[in-house]
Structure formats: structure tokens, C-alpha cells
Amino acid sequence: MPGPSLLRPRDTDALRAALRQLSVEGEVPVLFGGEVHGDTLLLTEFFGTRTGNLRGLAVRARSGLGGASMVAGRPMSVSDYRNAVTITHDYDRPVLSEGIRSVLAVPVVVDGRPRALLYGAYRSSAPVGGRAADRMVAAARSLCDEIRIRDEVDRRLRLQGAHLANAGDVSAGAEEIREVHAELRGLAASSAAPLQDRLRGLADRLAGALSGAEPSITPLTARELDVLAQVALGCTNIEAAQRLSLKPETVKSYLRSAAAKLGARTRHESVSRARRAGLLP
């Protein structure tokens, strides 16, 4: 698993947000989960539980429903936990103390490795299926996409840091940072709504941390910044439109509005002013 990054938000926060959204949707009354560290899952996030008996529980690979799901790399469920013969019963006490009977475990698998696990449970023997199961699987896939993108950003930043250390090429390093920033904003533009804000937020943190300036309050919209990020790489309007799935005329419109807000006369002056404001790296 990648080491900690000053720019990377905690993956646990994204996991908590996914479980909270599932809780708001109301399909499953009991939801919990955690990150996987090595071959052990640590339960840290809970919605709808009545006791604290599951909190901090370490679930080993192959143990219980969650451990089996981690190893299998796919969702697994039991409709009668107490009497299930397909799983080990290492964690009966904390699970049964919650009155849980039916459970669905959904792993978040990134590049073949489990990184987190989502559980949904009922206090009745009704199986967690249909729309409820579909929503849990969709939440796990979205979380998988987000973690994969965070890993890629960290990887690129590590490569960029190594390049600077070995070659001392500041201009090349700055260009690499700008490419990562622009790619993040491009990914946000083509991602589902729940992921857009997180990707753009990560891009903004990257820009603010590396620009050497305090980010200022700006009236620029997300789309205006998306376009400026592409222009900062030297893209033409047509190239920016292709990367952001927009029409060239729409790109021109965003550039005009961004320039007006920044008090700039040209696209390059807009980029320069946005950098000084800490909005672009």
C-alpha cells in the first residue's frame, strides 16, 4: 500500500462518506466497514449499530464472512449468520450482540488487492439482496475508482520527486506536477457526480500545496479551472475540448469568463494570474 502523502486525504474518510450515503438511502439498517492493512481488516466506521462491540475489531483473512470475502475478492453473504456453515465463527460474540442475522460483505479491490470492506446487515433473516445489494456494490466500485486514482497521483508525485532528486530539473518537475493536476481535473470532468468534488478537491490541494501561494477566494467555477488547467499545459482549445469532452466553442466561453474574472486579456495571462492566486500549480 502506498505510504502517507501530505496531499492525499485519508482513505478512511472516503469510506465513511460511502457508508454515510448508503445509510441516508435507507436500504440497509446496519452498515459498517474499515480499511484492510496487509491481511487484516480493521473495523472503524459504523452506522446503525447499537453497541460498540464491533469497533476496533481486527478481522483476519479467511476468518468470518469478511475474511472470506477479502480472500475471494467478491461480495459474499449469509442470511442466517448464527447457523451459517460456509464461514468460520471467530467473531460471533460481537456480531450476535448487535442482533445481526443477515449480512453482506463487499470488498473494495484495487489492482487485485483488497483495500477496504463494506458490510451491510439486517436484524432479520431477510437476505441483503436486490436494490440494496446493488447500491452497496456500486458504492464499493466508486470507492475503488477513487483509491486507484489517489494511488496513481501518489505514484506520479513520487516519480516526480525522484526525478528532481536525481536530475535537479526544476522545470521538468513543475511540468510533471501540472500534468498530474490537469489529469485530475480531466478525470473529474468525466467522472460520476460523487467523485467529481473529491477529485477536484484533490487537484485544488495539489495546486495550493505546490504553488507557493495561499489559495485565494475566487469566483472561478470548476469548469473554468478545468479549462485553464489544460491551457496551462499548452493545449489548444480543440485539444482542451477533447480532453474535457466539451465543444471548442464551450471552451472558448469558459476561457472568456475566466479571463474577465481574473482581469486578464489573454489565455496565457489568465493562467499566470491563476497561478499567482494559488489556483494552478
N, C-alpha and C positions, 0 to 999 in steps of 0.2 A: 504494500500500500504506500502511496506517495507520502513523503514527510510533510510536516506542517508548513503552511505558507502564510506570510503576512497578509496576502491578498485574499486567500481562499476563506470564504465563510465556513463555519463548522457544518459538516455534512449532517450532524445530528439536528441542526436547525431545519434543514430541508426535510428530513424525515419527520420531524414534529409537525411541520406545516402540512405534509401529505396526510398524516393521521388526523390532524385537526379538520382538514377539508372533508375527509371521509366521515368524521364524526358529525359535522354540520349537515351532510347529506342524509344522515339518519338511517341508513340502511342496516348498519350493524351496531348493536348497542355497546359492545366492548371491543376496544381497539388498543393494541399495544405493539411495541417493537423496539428495535435497537440496532446498533452497528455491529458488524462482525469484525473481530480482531483475531487474525490468524485462523484458528479452528474453533473459536469460541464466540458466541453471540452474547452480548451484554444488554439486558433489557433496561431501558431508561425512560421510555416515553409511554404514557398511559392516558386513555380517555374512557370513561365509563366504568372504571374499576371501583370496587367498594373497600378494598383493603390495600395495604402496602406490601403484601406478601410476595408479589412478583417483582417488586422494584429491586434492581441490582442483581437479579438472578442471572447467573452465568450458564448458558446452555451450550453444552459441548456438541461437536459434530457427531452425528448418528444417534444422539440421545434425544428422546422425546420426539414430538411431531416436528418442532422447529429444527432440531439437529438432523432429522431425516430429510427435511426439505432442503436444508443447506447443501447436503451431500448430493441429493438428486438434482438440484438446480432447477426445480419446478415446484409449482404450488401443490400442496398436499393437505388433505382434510380428514377429519374423523367426525362422525355425527353423534357418537357416544364415547366421550373421552375416557370415562372411568373403566369401561369394559372393552376398549379398543385392543385388538390383538396384533395390530400391524405396527405398533410403536412400543418403545420402552416406556416405563412409568417412573423415571427418575424424579420427575417434578410434580407428582400427584398432589402433594400437600399444598403447595402454593396455588396450583391451578384449581383444585377442587374447593379450596377455601373461598374462591371467588364465585363458586356456584356454576362454573363453566361446564358445559356439556358438549357443545358443538363448536369445533374450531377449524379455521382455515389459516394455513401458514403460506405466505407468498414471499419467496426470496427476491432480493434485488441483486441480480447477477450482472457484473460488469466485466467484459472480456474473460468470461469463463470462471470468474471468482465471485463468491457471494460477498457482498459488501454490507448488506443490511437485510432485515427481515421484518415484514409486516404481518401481524396477526389480527384476525377478526373472529369474534366469538359470540355465541348465544348462550343464554342460561336455560335453553330448552334443547331438545334433541333434533330440532329442525336443522337440516344441513345449510351451511353457508353456500348458497348457490345462486344461479340466475344473475339478476342485475347487480346484487351486492358483490358477488364474486368478480363479475366483470369490472366493476369500479375499483376493487382492490388491485386487480391485475393491471389495470390501466394506470393506477397511481404508482405501482412498482415500476412500470415501464418508464413513466415520466421521470421518476427519481433516478432510474438507471441512466437515462439520457443526460440528466443534469450532472451526475457524478462523473460520467465519461467525459463530458465537456470540461469539467473542472480539472480532471486528471490531465487532459490534453493541454490546457492552459499552463498548469504547473510544469508539465514536461517541456513546453516551449520556453518558458521562463528560465528553467534550469539550463537548457541548451544555450540560451542567450547569455546567461551568466557565465557559463563555461567558456563560451566564445570570447567574451570580453576579457576574462582572466587570462586566456591563452594568447589572444591576439592583440588585446588592448585597443580594439577598433570600436571607438565610441559611436561613430556614425552608423556602422553596421548594426550595433546593438540597438540603437534608437529605432532604426528601420524595422528590426525584428519585433520590437515592442509595438510599434504602430501596426504591423501586420496582425499581431495577436489581437490587438484592440479592435481593429476593423473586422476581423473574422468573428469576434464575439458579437459585435453589433449586427453583422450579417446573419449569424445564426439566430439571433433574437428575432430578426425580421421575418424569418421563415419558420419559427417555432410556434407551438401552441401557446395560447394566452398565458397560462400559469407559469410557463418557463420564460416568457419574454422579459418580465420585470426582473427576474433573478439574473438573467444573462446581461441585461443592460446595466443592472446594478453592479455586477462584477466588472464590467467594462469601465464604468464610472470610477470604481475604486482603483482599477489599474491606472487609469489616466491621472487621477488625483495623487496617487502614491508616487508616480514616476515623473510627474510634470515639474515638480519643484515649486508648485504654486498651490495656495489654498483654493479649493474649488469655490467659485462664487455662485451666488444665487442667479440663475439665468432663466430667461423666458423661452429658451430654445426647447422645441419639442423633441421627443425621442427620435422621430423620423428625420428631423433636421440634423441631429447629431449623427444618425446613421449615415446620411449622405456626406456630411463633412468628413467623417472617418474614412470613407472611400476616396474622397478627393485628396485627403492628406497623403494617400499612397500614390497619388499621381494618376488616378483613374479618370478617364473621360466621363462625360455624362452618360454615354451609351454603356460604358463598362460598369459604372456605378448602378445603372438601371438593371443590368443583367444580374449583378451580384445580389441586389436587393429585391428582385422580382417586381420592379416598378417600370413605368413608361418613362422614356427620356424627358418628355415634357413635364412629368411629375417631379423628376429630379431637379430640373431647372427651377420649378416653382419653389421647391424646398430650399434650394440654394439662394434664390432671391429673398425669401423671407428670412433666412438665417443671416444673410448679409445685412439686411435692414436692421435686424435686432442687434447685431454686433457693431453696427456703424461702419461697415466695410464696403469698399467699392468693387472689389474683385473677389473671386473664389479663393485665391491664394491669401489675400488679406483676411478673409473670413477664417481660414484655417489658422493663420498666425494669431489672430485675436482670441480664437477659441483655445489655442494652446496656452496663451498667457493667462487666460482665465482658469486654467486647470481642467478644461473640459475635454481636451485631447492630449495624448502623450506626445 
